[in-house]
Amino acid sequence: MGHRKLKKFAEVASFSNVFQTHLFPEDGIIFPLKGNWKTEYFKNDNPITLELGCGRGEYTVELARRYPKRNFIGMDIKGARLWKGAKQALADNLANVAFVRNRIDFVETYFDAKEVSEIWLPFPDPYPGKEQKRLFAPPFIKRYRNIASGNAIIHLKTDNHELYEYALEQVYANHYPLFCYSEDVYTDIKTLGQERFALLTEIQTYYEKLFLASGSKIHYVEFSI
């Protein structure tokens, strides 16, 4: 492991806005902020948005800047990636931001029933040939429902057309309310509307910039569960 990565791991461990407990459901240990994020960490009653597989936390941090009356939590297994978003949030004094380091499979370990209002999934792994591992697959939707408020909104942003089509198939097959979808967000302001278009084009992840540079189209699906 490189020196820079080791340094990031050490810094992340010291950040007040990052939680690296690595709890698993079978441990039988209750994460202290589960059910208490608003009262114990954020100190407000504002709704919580999750960015799952947040990587460097681009959406967590930028959404927090744009919506100070909401709380935002990024979750990812890679500590070196979380470092960038967490460090930026601290530098900008964003009190409505936190990060959790663990696998998304264990999201229920960190959040209680009806604790989450919205979920962003920016450029998740498409898992070719392994549909049940996709973050839109039924096992994950079940997890989200166990922590989400009624009619919680899910946002998918991806460069992978197969994953985009799979998400729409899941929406139609399970009769999820579908609010919006686009096969090419950068040319679709009419479908998306001004606010969505701004969120989807002005906030770009590290990987999105690479995808755009290679000529890929960016797809989007928004629905509720």
N, C-alpha and C positions, 0 to 999 in steps of 0.2 A: 504494500500500500504506500502511495506517495506521501511525501512530507506535507504537501498542501492539504491533502484529504484528511490526514491525521490532525492537522491544525484545525480544520473545519469541525471535525468531530468533537474536539476539545472545546471549541467555542460554543457549539450548539448545546453541549451539556451545561453550559453556564447561562444560557439565555433564559430569562424569566418567562418568555412567551412560548417555550417549547416543552412538551411533555413526552419523555421517552421511557415510559414504564414497562413496555413490552409485556403487558398482561395478556393472558389467554383465557378464554371462557372457562376452561377446565381448572384454572388455578383457584377458583372460588373466592378470589380477592376482588372487592368492589373498588373500582377507581373512584377516588374521593370527589371528583368533579362530575361524575355521572349523575345527571338529574339536577346538578347544582351549578352548571356553567354560568348561568345568568346572575345568580345571587352571589356566588363565591368568587368568580373570576372577573366577569365583565361588570358586575355591580350595577346592572340595569335589567330591564325587562324587554329589551329589544329582540326581535327574531334572529335566529341563528341560521347562517348559510354555511354549508360544508363545501370545500373543494377537495374531492377525493382523487388520489393519484396526483397531488398538486405539484409535484416536481419542485421547481424553484418558487412556487407560490405566486406566480404573476397575477392570477385572478384573485386570490385571497387578498393580496396587498392593494391592488388597484381598485377592486370593488369596495374595500374598506375606506379608501380615500373618497370615493364617489358617494358612498352611502354611510355617513357617520352615525345614522340612527339604526344601523343594523350591526350584528356581530358576525365575524367571519373566522372560520377555523379550517386550516389546510391539513390534510392527512396524507402521509407518504411513508414508505419504508426506508427511503434513502436519506440518511442524515446529512450527507454532503450537499444534497439538493436543497433540503429544507433550510440549510444555513443561509442561503442568499435571501429568501423571502423573510425569514425571521429577523435577520440582521437589518434589512431595510425597514421593516415595521418598527423595530426598536429605534432606529435612527430618526424615523419620521414621527416618533411618539404616537403611534397608532394604538390606542388603548382598546380598540375593538377587533384585535387580531390575536389569534393563537394558532399553534401548530401541534399536531400529535404525530409521533413517529411510531408507526406499526403498520401491519398489513390491513388492507381494507376488509378482509374476511372477518376481522375482529372489531368492526366498527361498533357493534352492539355493546362491547365491553366499556366503551367510553361515553355513550349517549343513552339516555333513558327514553321511554315512550313519549312521543309528541314533543321532543325537545328540539327537533330540527325542522325548519320551515322550507328549506330550499337546498338543492344539491347540484353542484357543477361537476361535470366529468370532461375535462379538457384533454383531448387526445389520449384516451386510454388504449392500452395494448389490445389490438384486434383479435389476438389469439386465433389465427387461422386453424380451422379444424378442431378447435376446442371451445365450442360455443358456451358451455356451462361456466367457463372461466371469465367470460366477458362481463363487464360491469353492468350490462343491461340484461343479463340472463336472469331467469326466474329466481335462483337462489339469492342473488344480490338484491333484487327488487324486494324480496321477502325481508331481508335485513333492513333495507331502507324503511319499509313500512313499519317495522318494529321500533324505529326511532323517530319517525316523521309525524308531523301534525297532519290532520286531514287535508287532502288536496295539495300536499307538498309538491312543489315544482321541481322537475328534473331537467337539466340542460346537458345535451351532448354536443361536443364540438370535435370533429374528426376529419382527417384527410383521407381516411380509408372508406372507399365506396361500399365495400361489402359490409362493414360494420354499420354504416349509415342505413343501408337497406335492411339489415338485421334488426336495428332499433325500430324502424318503422313497422316491420313485420310483428315485433313484440307488442307495439302499441295497438295495432289493429287486432291482433289475435286475442289480446287481453282486455280490449275495450277501454284502454286508458284514454282520458280526455287529451286530445292533441291540440295544442295551441298554435304551434308554428313549426315549419320545417323548410329547409332550403338546401338545394344541391350545390350552390355556389354563393356563399354569403357576401363575397366582395362585389358581386354584381346584382344583388337582390334587395336593395333598400326598399323597393316597393312592397315586397312581401313581408319583410322583417319589420318595417317601421323604423323611425328615426332612432329611438332609444335602443332597441335591440341591435340595430346596425352599428351604432356607436360602440356598444359593449363587445360586439363580435369582431370588429375590425380595428378599433383603437387599442384594445388590450390584446397583445400577442405573446404567446409563450415562446420560449427558446426554440422548441421543436417546430412550432408553427412557422417561424421565420425561415427555418430550413426548408420546410415543405413548400412554402410560397416561392422561395428562391429556385426550387426545382420545377416549378410550374404546376404544382398540385392544386386542385380545388379544395376548398374548405367547406365541409357539410355541417348542418346543424339540425337538431331535433329538440323540441321543447314540449313536454307533456307533464301530466300530474298523476300521482299514484294514490 
